Structures are given as C-alpha cells and as structure tokens.
Amino acid sequence: MVFKKVYAQSFPGPKFTVRVMEHFTISKTDAGFYIEGFPDAVKVVEIGGKVAKRLADLSLHKADLEFADACFAAINQAPEEPIVIREALWCSAIVHFLKCFSNGARFQLAPKKLFKGELQRP
C-alpha cells in the first residue's frame, strides 16, 4: 500500500517532529503497521488547506535546491569533452535554483529573509 503526502509524528520526548513523506510504503506486520523510513512513527495524519500547501511547496523548493547543488557538484566530475554535458548541468542547476525565487504555481522564497545578514554589498 502506498500513500502520498502523509505526515508522521515521531516521539519520544515532549517535542515531536513532523516529516513530509511522499510515496512511502506502508506494510502490515504482526505488530501493526510499518511505515518504510519511519520505524518510530506513532501516528499518521493527513492535513489539508494552507498549511499542507505551504509544506508541499517547501518540500518542492528543498528538492529543487538539492538537485541544483547536485548538478553543481557533478560539473566537476563530468568529463571536459563533450562540453555539452557541463553546459547541461550548469543550465539545469541555474534553472532549478532560480525557480525557487520566481513567481509560479508555488510561493516564491524571499531572498531577503533567507540570506538576512549574509548579503553585504560593497
């Protein structure tokens, strides 16, 4: 059984964490249900509305930024010839990075909030 966009609360302690899961396999065991990747999950809930949309958008931004970072790292691993491989990695990294900061189907990240105190102009 595979569920999309479910959330798991992980315990112990007074605090809990909420992790976004997509396409995780849930299997039935003798002890109950087991969520692949969340062995300590106690409860699974579905959320909707603005909070769910915001979490989904942030998850997509995170995936895009990680992909851009992987492309930048792969440029140094790619052979010098043919040059098209390096150019494709460069273009893909820039596109995935910039789409996080542009208007589109999801909210855009605010550079002033993200880089507060880190951007200094001469």
Residue, then its C-alpha position, 0 to 999 in steps of 0.5 A: m500500500v502506498f500513500k502520498k503526502v502523509y505526515a508522521q509524528s515521531f516521539p519520544g520526548p515532549k517535542f515531536t517532529v513532523r516529516v513530509m513523506e511522499h510515496f512511502t510504503i506502508s506494510k502490515t506486520d504482526a505488530g501493526f503497521y510499518i511505515e518504510g523510513f519511519p520505524d518510530a512513527v506513532k501516528v499518521v495524519e493527513i492535513g489539508g488547506k494552507v498549511a499542507k500547501r505551504l509544506a508541499d511547496l517547501s518540500l518542492h523548493k528543498a528538492d529543487l535546491e538539492f538537485a541544483d547543488a547536485c548538478f553543481a557538484a557533478i560539473n566537476q566530475a563530468p568529463e571536459e569533452p563533450i562540453v555539452i554535458r557541463e553546459a547541461l548541468w550548469c543550465s539545469a542547476i541555474v534553472h532549478f535554483l532560480k525557480c525557487f525565487s520566481n513567481g509560479a504555481r508555488f510561493q516564491l522564497a524571499p531572498k531577503k529573509l533567507f540570506k538576512g545578514e549574509l548579503q553585504r554589498p560593497 
